[in-house]
Amino acid sequence: MEKEKKLSSIMGYLGLLVSLVLLIGPVWMTIETLNFWWLLLLLADLLCWMGLQIVNPNESCVLVLFGKYTGTLKQNGFYWINPFYVRKKVSLRARNLNSDPIKVNDKIGNPIMIGIVLVWKVENTFKAAFEVDDYIRFVDIQSEAAIRKLAGAYPYDNFDDEQAEISLRSGGEEVNHQLETELRERLEIAGIHVMEARIAYLAYASEIASAMLRRQQATAIVAARQKIVEGAVSMVEMALEQLSKKQIIELDEDKKAAMVSNLMVVLCSDKDVSPVINTGTLHQ
């Protein structure tokens, strides 16, 4: 397999000067003589003009001579090259791929929508021009394949897989690093350098989005209730301890149970408590 070769060529200003000189000959011979030697000079002049090539900044020109790869002009400037070269321009600029979200299944089979942002550029012009048919389309297709593989390797969240330490939603840099590694391996054959890859869109598919939202809400409510109960138990324990320590009132086991029940209802209720005032004695 051939590798990319940088080609050095003659500066184009010299070629332009020769082309202008050859152009003067046919004009003079047409005026002064009646022979047809000017046709040969005109043909040579035409070939000289065909050899002029401009390479813009962050562009390259891949050159092929009769089916054989000769080299690549990467340095921007004005050149004079073999007029029989077949030329293919390849951009070296960084490009963005903002993929449309696609529906895939995560590790546990939930349908999700996922899209990425990919920053890439051509690094090896020989591979980009000859190893694949269309390197831009190749990037699009391989990016989609990498997304599907990434989604199948991690769950969306760890609701169903609590042992999973990494999920697509919480994986952050580690998931993005795995995505970049996968894309680099897939795009290396086309001479593509992956500069950055990030998950740009992540959501449950529409058919399960509402159910998963309710599930997340229920999980949040349960977690909040656990904190509330822990705090309420601590407050009841502190209240009983302070009443006993300061000897404000003597409480037997039944009164303690009633007090604990009332305090727990007050502290754990999700609605405002309506107080009941006892105007009788403590035993009524």
N, C-alpha and C positions, 0 to 999 in steps of 0.2 A: 504494500500500500504506500502510495506516495505521500509525502508531507508537504506542507505549505513552504514555498520558496519565495523569498523576497527578490524582486527583479530590479536591477539597476538599469537605467536607460539614459539615452541622450536627451539633453535639455531641449524642449520644444522650440525655443527661439532660434536655434541653429537650423532645425528642420524647417521652420517658417521662412528663414532667409533663403535656404536652398530652393524652396518651393516658389518663392517670388522670382528668383533668378531664372529658374526653368520656365516660368511663365513668360518672361520677357523674350526668350528665344523664339518660341513659336509665333509670337506676335510680329517680331522683326522679320522672320523668314517668310511669313505670309505676305508682308508688305513688299519686301525687296526681291524675293525669288518666287518661282512658280513650282518648285519641287515639293515633294510631300514628306520630307524629313521632319517637318514640324509636327507631323502626327505622332512620331515616336517621342519627341520631346514633350508633347502635350500629354501622352500616356504616362511618361515618367513623372511629370509634374503632378498628374492626378494621383499617382501612387504616393507621392510625397505628402500631398494634402491629406490623404487617407491615413497616413501614419501619425498625424498629430492627435494627441490625447490629453484631456484635462482631467485631473483627479482632484475633486473637491475635498475640503477638510472632513475627516471622519467618514471617508468613502474609500473603497478599494476597487481595483480593476483586475479581474482574473483573466489571464491571457492563455489562449490555446492555439497551437500551430499545427494544423492538419491532424487534429485529433489527439495531440499530445500536450499535456499541461506543461507550460513553460515557466510560469511564475506569477506573482501578484505584485502589482504596484499599490503600496499602502501609503507612501508619503505623498501628501498633497502637493500639486504643482502642475507644470506644463511640460509634457514629454513628447519625444519623437520616437516611435516604435515601429516595428515591422508592420507594414500595411496589411499583411496577410494574416495577422493575428485575429482570432475570434475573441471578442471581448465581452465579459459579463461583469457588470457592476454589482458589488455587494456592499451594503451600508454597514458601517461599523458603529453607528450610533446606538445608544442605549434605548430600549423600547419597553413599553408597558403593556402587559396583558391583563386586563381586568375581566376575568371570565364571568359569564353569566352563571348564576346559581343553578346547579344541577341536583336532581333528586337521586340520592344514593342511600344504601343501608349501612348503619353503623355496625360496630362489632357484635351487638346483641340483636340486630335485625330491625331496629327502629328506622323508619324512613325519615331522612333529614334532607334539608337543602343546604348546600355548601358551595361557596365560591372563593376564589383566591385572586390576589394581585401578584403578578410576576414581573420582575425587572430583569431583562436579559439583553445580551448583545452578541454579535458574532465575534468569535476569537480566532477560529481557524477557517480561513476563506476556502481552502481546498475542500475540507469536509462539507462546508455549507453548500458549495457549488456542485460537488460531484458525489458525495456519499448518500445524499437524500434527494428526492425528486423536487420538493418544494420545502425549504427549511422553515418558512413562516407557518405553513399549514402543519408541518411536523411538530412545531412547538405547541400549537393549539391542541392537536390530538394527544400528544404525550402528556400535556398538562392535565387534561381531563382524566387520562388513565392514572396519573399520579394522585389525583384527588380521590378517585374511587378506591385506590389501594390504601391511602391514608385513612379514609373514613372507615374502611373495614378493619383497621388495626386498633381502633380506639372506640370506646362507647361515647355517645354524646355527653352523658353525665353518668355519675356513679350511683344513681338510684337503684338500678337493678344489679349492678356489679360493684358492691361496696368494697371489694378487695382491690379494685382497680385504682391505683394511686393517680393515674394520669387519664384525663378525659379530653375530648375535643374542646369542651367549653372552658376547662380550667387548666389545660396543659400549657398554654402560653408559649414561651420561647422553645420549650422542648419539642412541642408538636410542630412548630414552624421550622425548627432545625431539621426534624425528620422529613418534612416536606421538601426543604431545600436539597437535602441529600438525595432523596428519591429523584428529584428533577435533574440534578447534576448527572446522575448515572444514566438517565434516559436520554438526555440531550447531548451527551458527550459525543455520540456518533455523528452529530450534525455540526460539531465545532462550536456549540453554543456555550457561553459562559453565563451561569445563573448568578446574578448579583444579589437578588433578594427575592424571597417568596413568603407571603403571609396570607393567612386566612382572613378574607375580607367580609364574608357573610356566612353566618351559621344560625340555623333555626330548624325547628321541627317542621316536617311537611304538614301541609294544611289539614290533612285528614286526621292527624293525631295532635295537632297543636293545642286545641282547646282542652283535651283530656290531660295532656301533660302540664298545661298551665294550672288546672285544678289540682293536679298532683303536687306541683311545686308549692301552691298555696297551702295545701293540707300539711305538707312537710314543714313549712315555715310556722304554721299555727301550732303544730305539735312541739316543735323546738321552743317556741315562745312559752307554751304552757309548762314545759319542763322547768324553765327558768323561773316562772311565776311560782310554781309549787315549791321549788327549792327555797326561794326567798320567803314564801309564806311560812314554811316550816321553821325557818330560822327565826322569824319574827315571833311566832307563837312560843317557841322555846325560850326566847329572850324575855317575853312578857311573863311567862310563868316563873322564870328564874328571878326576875325583879320583884314580882309580887311576894314570892316566898322570902327573898332576902330582906326586903324592907318590912315584912310582916304587916302588910296593909290589910290583908284579909286571909282568913284560913279557909282553904278549899279542900273538900274531900274529893275522892276519886270521881264521883258522879258529876260534881260541879266542874272539876277540871275537864272532864270529857265534854260537858256541854259548852264550856268556854272555848275549848279547842275547836269544836265543831262550828261554833258561831264565827270565830276568827278566820277559820279556813274558808268558810262561805264568803265572808266579807272580802278577804284578800284575793281569793281565786276567781271570784265571779267576774264575768265579762260585762256585767251591767251594774248600774248604780244600785246599791243596797238601800231598801226602805227600812229605816230603824223602827223598832217597836219599843215604846217606853213602858216600863213596868212601874206602876204607881203604888204597888203593894209592897209586901215585905220580900226579902231575899228568897224565902222558901215558897212563895206563891208562884 
